[in-house]
């Protein structure tokens, strides 16, 4: 789960990794750069590293989800595809 703050920062994590970075959006086009860092022991991550820097970009046609493609700076030849889905919390 990742939270996108209006100021362009993103933070989040799961049971094994913490995520932090920055994002921008212009119209339907989106870009994000983030670092993932292992915070607890667990299974290997997708890239097999405990710390990784990821860059993704994509677009949203409907505002509720985004299809993105990217790579990890430590493994640029391995392509990453991500589908981001907006979850609205209690306001």
Backbone as JSON Lines, residues from 0, in Angstrom:
{"i":0,"aa":"X","n":[0.85,-1.16,0.0],"ca":[0.0,0.0,0.0],"c":[0.9,1.23,0.0]}
{"i":1,"aa":"X","n":[0.6,2.17,-0.87],"ca":[1.37,3.4,-0.99],"c":[0.41,4.58,-0.94]}
{"i":2,"aa":"X","n":[0.8,5.62,-0.18],"ca":[0.0,6.84,-0.1],"c":[0.69,7.93,-0.91]}
{"i":3,"aa":"X","n":[-0.08,8.57,-1.79],"ca":[0.42,9.66,-2.63],"c":[-0.06,10.97,-2.02]}
{"i":4,"aa":"X","n":[0.84,11.74,-1.43],"ca":[0.49,13.02,-0.82],"c":[0.34,14.09,-1.88]}
{"i":5,"aa":"X","n":[-0.51,15.09,-1.64],"ca":[-0.69,16.17,-2.62],"c":[0.6,16.95,-2.89]}
{"i":6,"aa":"X","n":[1.56,16.9,-1.97],"ca":[2.82,17.64,-2.15],"c":[3.83,16.9,-3.01]}
{"i":7,"aa":"X","n":[3.44,15.76,-3.61],"ca":[4.32,15.03,-4.51],"c":[5.18,13.97,-3.84]}
{"i":8,"aa":"X","n":[4.97,13.72,-2.57],"ca":[5.71,12.67,-1.87],"c":[4.86,11.4,-1.83]}
{"i":9,"aa":"X","n":[5.54,10.26,-1.77],"ca":[4.83,9.0,-1.59],"c":[5.53,8.2,-0.5]}
{"i":10,"aa":"X","n":[4.72,7.49,0.3],"ca":[5.23,6.64,1.37],"c":[4.34,5.41,1.45]}
{"i":11,"aa":"X","n":[4.88,4.35,2.01],"ca":[4.07,3.16,2.18],"c":[4.92,1.98,2.56]}
{"i":12,"aa":"X","n":[4.33,0.81,2.42],"ca":[5.07,-0.4,2.74],"c":[4.16,-1.6,2.76]}
{"i":13,"aa":"X","n":[4.79,-2.72,3.06],"ca":[4.08,-3.97,3.26],"c":[4.74,-4.67,4.43]}
{"i":14,"aa":"X","n":[4.52,-5.94,4.59],"ca":[5.04,-6.64,5.77],"c":[6.56,-6.79,5.74]}
{"i":15,"aa":"X","n":[7.2,-6.52,4.61],"ca":[8.65,-6.72,4.5],"c":[9.41,-5.48,4.07]}
{"i":16,"aa":"X","n":[8.8,-4.61,3.27],"ca":[9.49,-3.45,2.71],"c":[8.8,-2.14,3.06]}
{"i":17,"aa":"X","n":[9.6,-1.07,3.19],"ca":[9.1,0.31,3.32],"c":[9.42,1.04,2.03]}
{"i":18,"aa":"X","n":[8.51,1.91,1.58],"ca":[8.66,2.64,0.34],"c":[8.62,4.14,0.61]}
{"i":19,"aa":"X","n":[9.46,4.9,-0.1],"ca":[9.45,6.36,0.0],"c":[9.93,6.91,-1.33]}
{"i":20,"aa":"X","n":[9.35,8.05,-1.74],"ca":[9.78,8.65,-2.99],"c":[8.97,9.86,-3.36]}
{"i":21,"aa":"X","n":[8.96,10.17,-4.64],"ca":[8.27,11.34,-5.18],"c":[7.47,10.96,-6.41]}
{"i":22,"aa":"X","n":[6.41,11.73,-6.69],"ca":[5.59,11.49,-7.85],"c":[5.11,12.81,-8.45]}
{"i":23,"aa":"X","n":[4.77,12.76,-9.74],"ca":[4.17,13.91,-10.42],"c":[3.09,13.38,-11.36]}
{"i":24,"aa":"X","n":[2.12,14.24,-11.64],"ca":[1.09,13.9,-12.62],"c":[0.73,15.16,-13.38]}
{"i":25,"aa":"X","n":[0.69,15.03,-14.72],"ca":[0.24,16.11,-15.6],"c":[-0.83,15.52,-16.49]}
{"i":26,"aa":"X","n":[-2.06,15.94,-16.25],"ca":[-3.18,15.35,-16.99],"c":[-3.28,13.88,-16.66]}
{"i":27,"aa":"X","n":[-3.28,13.05,-17.68],"ca":[-3.4,11.61,-17.43],"c":[-2.05,10.91,-17.3]}
{"i":28,"aa":"X","n":[-0.93,11.67,-17.42],"ca":[0.4,11.07,-17.38],"c":[1.01,11.17,-15.99]}
{"i":29,"aa":"X","n":[1.63,10.07,-15.54],"ca":[2.12,9.91,-14.18],"c":[3.57,9.45,-14.2]}
{"i":30,"aa":"X","n":[4.39,9.95,-13.26],"ca":[5.76,9.48,-13.07],"c":[6.03,9.36,-11.58]}
{"i":31,"aa":"X","n":[6.79,8.34,-11.19],"ca":[7.19,8.19,-9.8],"c":[8.59,7.6,-9.72]}
{"i":32,"aa":"X","n":[9.31,8.03,-8.7],"ca":[10.63,7.5,-8.39],"c":[10.61,7.17,-6.91]}
{"i":33,"aa":"X","n":[10.94,5.93,-6.56],"ca":[10.87,5.54,-5.16],"c":[11.97,4.56,-4.79]}
{"i":34,"aa":"X","n":[12.25,4.52,-3.5],"ca":[13.19,3.55,-2.94],"c":[12.41,2.56,-2.11]}
{"i":35,"aa":"X","n":[12.77,1.3,-2.22],"ca":[12.19,0.24,-1.4],"c":[13.32,-0.32,-0.54]}
{"i":36,"aa":"X","n":[13.05,-0.44,0.77],"ca":[14.07,-0.91,1.7],"c":[13.47,-1.98,2.59]}
{"i":37,"aa":"X","n":[14.16,-3.12,2.71],"ca":[13.69,-4.2,3.57],"c":[13.73,-3.72,5.03]}
{"i":38,"aa":"X","n":[12.62,-3.96,5.75],"ca":[12.55,-3.55,7.15],"c":[12.39,-4.74,8.09]}
{"i":39,"aa":"X","n":[12.0,-5.9,7.57],"ca":[11.89,-7.11,8.38],"c":[12.32,-8.31,7.53]}
{"i":40,"aa":"X","n":[12.79,-9.37,8.17],"ca":[13.14,-10.58,7.41],"c":[11.9,-11.12,6.68]}
{"i":41,"aa":"X","n":[12.14,-11.73,5.56],"ca":[11.03,-12.3,4.81],"c":[11.51,-12.86,3.5]}
{"i":42,"aa":"X","n":[10.56,-13.24,2.66],"ca":[10.93,-13.81,1.36],"c":[11.64,-12.77,0.5]}
{"i":43,"aa":"X","n":[12.43,-13.21,-0.47],"ca":[13.1,-12.25,-1.34],"c":[12.09,-11.4,-2.1]}
{"i":44,"aa":"X","n":[12.47,-10.15,-2.36],"ca":[11.63,-9.28,-3.17],"c":[11.71,-9.69,-4.63]}
{"i":45,"aa":"X","n":[10.94,-9.04,-5.46],"ca":[10.88,-9.35,-6.88],"c":[12.27,-9.28,-7.52]}
{"i":46,"aa":"X","n":[13.09,-8.32,-7.09],"ca":[14.41,-8.13,-7.68],"c":[15.51,-8.85,-6.9]}
{"i":47,"aa":"X","n":[15.18,-9.49,-5.78],"ca":[16.15,-10.23,-5.0],"c":[17.11,-9.37,-4.2]}
{"i":48,"aa":"X","n":[16.79,-8.08,-4.01],"ca":[17.66,-7.16,-3.28],"c":[16.92,-6.61,-2.07]}
{"i":49,"aa":"X","n":[17.7,-6.2,-1.06],"ca":[17.1,-5.62,0.15],"c":[16.87,-4.11,0.04]}
{"i":50,"aa":"X","n":[17.54,-3.47,-0.9],"ca":[17.33,-2.04,-1.17],"c":[17.34,-1.84,-2.67]}
{"i":51,"aa":"X","n":[16.35,-1.1,-3.16],"ca":[16.24,-0.93,-4.61],"c":[15.59,0.41,-4.92]}
{"i":52,"aa":"X","n":[15.98,1.01,-6.03],"ca":[15.42,2.27,-6.5],"c":[14.63,1.99,-7.77]}
{"i":53,"aa":"X","n":[13.38,2.42,-7.78],"ca":[12.46,2.09,-8.86],"c":[11.95,3.36,-9.52]}
{"i":54,"aa":"X","n":[11.83,3.34,-10.84],"ca":[11.27,4.44,-11.62],"c":[10.12,3.87,-12.45]}
{"i":55,"aa":"X","n":[8.94,4.5,-12.37],"ca":[7.81,4.06,-13.19],"c":[7.15,5.28,-13.83]}
{"i":56,"aa":"X","n":[6.49,5.04,-14.96],"ca":[5.68,6.07,-15.59],"c":[4.52,5.39,-16.29]}
{"i":57,"aa":"X","n":[3.45,6.15,-16.46],"ca":[2.28,5.56,-17.09],"c":[1.19,6.58,-17.28]}
{"i":58,"aa":"X","n":[-0.01,6.07,-17.49],"ca":[-1.14,6.96,-17.7],"c":[-2.42,6.38,-17.12]}
{"i":59,"aa":"X","n":[-3.36,7.28,-16.86],"ca":[-4.66,6.89,-16.34],"c":[-5.73,7.41,-17.29]}
{"i":60,"aa":"X","n":[-6.56,6.51,-17.76],"ca":[-7.64,6.91,-18.66],"c":[-8.88,7.32,-17.9]}
{"i":61,"aa":"X","n":[-9.07,6.75,-16.68],"ca":[-10.32,6.98,-15.95],"c":[-10.14,7.63,-14.58]}
{"i":62,"aa":"X","n":[-8.92,7.86,-14.11],"ca":[-8.68,8.49,-12.82],"c":[-8.74,7.55,-11.64]}
{"i":63,"aa":"X","n":[-9.22,6.31,-11.83],"ca":[-9.3,5.37,-10.7],"c":[-8.19,4.34,-10.71]}
{"i":64,"aa":"X","n":[-7.48,4.2,-11.83],"ca":[-6.36,3.28,-11.9],"c":[-5.33,3.8,-12.89]}
{"i":65,"aa":"X","n":[-4.11,3.3,-12.76],"ca":[-3.02,3.7,-13.64],"c":[-2.22,2.5,-14.07]}
{"i":66,"aa":"X","n":[-1.94,2.39,-15.34],"ca":[-1.06,1.35,-15.86],"c":[0.32,1.97,-16.03]}
{"i":67,"aa":"X","n":[1.33,1.36,-15.41],"ca":[2.68,1.91,-15.43],"c":[3.7,0.85,-15.85]}
{"i":68,"aa":"X","n":[4.77,1.32,-16.43],"ca":[5.91,0.47,-16.76],"c":[7.15,1.16,-16.2]}
{"i":69,"aa":"X","n":[8.16,0.37,-15.86],"ca":[9.36,0.96,-15.31],"c":[10.47,-0.05,-15.16]}
{"i":70,"aa":"X","n":[11.42,0.3,-14.29],"ca":[12.58,-0.54,-14.06],"c":[13.2,-0.2,-12.71]}
{"i":71,"aa":"X","n":[14.05,-1.07,-12.24],"ca":[14.85,-0.81,-11.05],"c":[16.22,-0.33,-11.52]}
{"i":72,"aa":"X","n":[16.73,0.74,-10.93],"ca":[18.03,1.28,-11.35],"c":[19.13,0.24,-11.2]}
{"i":73,"aa":"X","n":[19.01,-0.66,-10.23],"ca":[20.02,-1.69,-10.01],"c":[19.91,-2.83,-11.02]}
{"i":74,"aa":"X","n":[18.83,-2.9,-11.76],"ca":[18.63,-3.96,-12.75],"c":[17.83,-3.41,-13.93]}
{"i":75,"aa":"X","n":[18.4,-2.46,-14.68],"ca":[17.64,-1.76,-15.72],"c":[17.13,-2.64,-16.85]}
{"i":76,"aa":"X","n":[17.71,-3.81,-17.06],"ca":[17.26,-4.69,-18.12],"c":[16.01,-5.47,-17.78]}
{"i":77,"aa":"X","n":[15.63,-5.51,-16.51],"ca":[14.44,-6.23,-16.07],"c":[13.28,-5.25,-15.99]}
{"i":78,"aa":"X","n":[12.3,-5.4,-16.86],"ca":[11.17,-4.48,-16.93],"c":[10.14,-4.79,-15.85]}
{"i":79,"aa":"X","n":[9.49,-3.74,-15.37],"ca":[8.5,-3.82,-14.31],"c":[7.19,-3.24,-14.84]}
{"i":80,"aa":"X","n":[6.09,-3.96,-14.62],"ca":[4.76,-3.44,-14.97],"c":[3.93,-3.39,-13.7]}
{"i":81,"aa":"X","n":[3.25,-2.26,-13.49],"ca":[2.5,-2.03,-12.27],"c":[1.12,-1.49,-12.62]}
{"i":82,"aa":"X","n":[0.12,-1.96,-11.92],"ca":[-1.23,-1.4,-12.03],"c":[-1.55,-0.77,-10.68]}
{"i":83,"aa":"X","n":[-1.7,0.55,-10.65],"ca":[-2.03,1.27,-9.43],"c":[-3.55,1.5,-9.39]}
{"i":84,"aa":"X","n":[-4.16,1.14,-8.27],"ca":[-5.61,1.28,-8.12],"c":[-5.89,2.2,-6.94]}
{"i":85,"aa":"X","n":[-6.68,3.23,-7.17],"ca":[-7.0,4.22,-6.13],"c":[-7.95,3.61,-5.11]}
{"i":86,"aa":"X","n":[-7.59,3.74,-3.83],"ca":[-8.45,3.3,-2.74],"c":[-8.74,4.55,-1.9]}
{"i":87,"aa":"X","n":[-9.99,4.93,-1.81],"ca":[-10.36,6.12,-1.04],"c":[-10.67,5.7,0.38]}
{"i":88,"aa":"X","n":[-10.0,6.35,1.34],"ca":[-10.24,6.07,2.75],"c":[-11.34,6.95,3.28]}
{"i":89,"aa":"X","n":[-11.63,6.8,4.58],"ca":[-12.64,7.66,5.23],"c":[-12.16,9.1,5.21]}
{"i":90,"aa":"X","n":[-13.0,10.0,4.83],"ca":[-12.62,11.41,4.72],"c":[-13.28,12.19,5.83]}
